Structures are given as C-alpha cells and as structure tokens.
C-alpha cells in the first residue's frame, strides 16, 4: 500500500505541470489572470490553440525542429553505431579509456563550450543557419549514442559473428546484416532519446540563431510574448504551443516504449 501511495504521489507531482498547462491553454484570459487561481477551469476555449497555429513563425519553428532533430538523430546513430560496434566487440589497447573519455564529453555543461562554438561558427560562416545547430547538437548527442550502443553490442553473443565468418561473410557484411538488425531495440532507444534531446534543446538554439526564421520550437515558445504588452504575458498562447509540441514526442515514446525499455536495459543482466 505504501508503494502504491508513493507511486501515486510521484505521478501527481510529475503530471500536475502538464495538467496546469492544459488548463491554462483551455481557459479564457480573464480566468487565467484571475486571483485567486482556479484549479478547475470554469469555461473552455480553443482560441489559444488557434492563435498558436495561425502564427507562421510557430509552424516554421516546428519544421526547423524536425529538420534538426531528424538530421542529428540519423547522423549520430549512423556514426555512433560504427564506433559502438568497435568499442563493444573488439579488444584493443586503450578501449576502456576511450569509452570513459567519450562518456566524459557528454558530462560537460553546454554553456562551458558556448564561447568557443560561437567563434567556430562565425569563422566558418555557419552562424544563424540550421547546419550550425546540427553540428553543435552532435557534440552532446553523439557521445551518449556511442556509450549506449556500445553496451548493447557488447552483450550480443559472439557465436553469431563466428557463424557469419564461417559462412564467408566479411566484417562489414556481418555488421550490416547480422549485428545491426539484432541491435534494433538499442537503435530505437538511442534514436528516441536523441531526437527528444534535440527537440528540447534551448541554449544553443537561442545563442546561434538570431533570425526568427531559423528558430526552433523552444526558442519560439519563449518569444511568443515578445511583441505583446510589457505588462502581460500571453500564458494561454504559450501553453497551447507547448502542448502542441509535446504531442509528437509523447506519441513517439508510447509507440516505441517496449523497444526503448529493451534498449536501455540491454546488458544490465549478465548471463
């Protein structure tokens, strides 16, 4: 009973901000700014959703986020699979040190390298372009991808590779035709987490994109009220936009939750 109570308390704590965002998005302005605040909406409206969807900047930001997120995910999984396969299956000098160096790269706070990245992007004329975000996002997404996939490749039976070599398969054929299909749960888990990380990233997108046509979703949502009154924040429009961009991520996670769990728990139990 105590376990169920604890789970319920945690669920309420985590879901209440989502409920409050939905309540704000569906409430008229006079109810949003009323004091004291009402925890249950008295009236409902979809005007805030109409305002968000009718803003051309919002739709453009979704397109930008999709382009950046998909590009980063494909590149990180493609490159990370090669590195993870080598680190997980082959034995060579310095393998363990290399794995921990890759893990350490993902531990640095993004703001610590913000200045050097800005200089690099301005020197290469990539500042204020979508490729700038793709390149910079790989800095913290690619190490995570390599670390996760290496653990997954490491727990696959070596007999599979030996059987493929006996049948005449080359190392590249073994990797593409044998190991990659077996690594589907790990690839799905890392892909979902990578695209979520790119979808939610804010600091680099804010720092490297000054043109509103290149803004991603987090930057656009934070600037919805930039042209409104200095004394009023359009909370309804911001919450409506936030709910709209949450739906694809939630749907993707629910659709692939089994593969995500299988990929994240791979290698946790040693037979």
Secondary structure as UniProt FT lines:
FT   HELIX           2..25
FT   HELIX           29..32
FT   HELIX           47..54
FT   HELIX           56..89
FT   TURN            93..94
FT   HELIX           95..105
FT   TURN            106..107
FT   HELIX           110..113
FT   HELIX           114..123
FT   TURN            124..125
FT   TURN            127..128
FT   HELIX           130..154
FT   HELIX           158..166
FT   TURN            167..168
FT   HELIX           171..174
FT   HELIX           175..179
FT   HELIX           180..182
FT   HELIX           184..200
FT   HELIX           203..208
FT   HELIX           212..214
FT   HELIX           217..222
FT   TURN            223..227
FT   TURN            230..231
FT   HELIX           235..255
FT   HELIX           257..264
FT   TURN            266..267
//
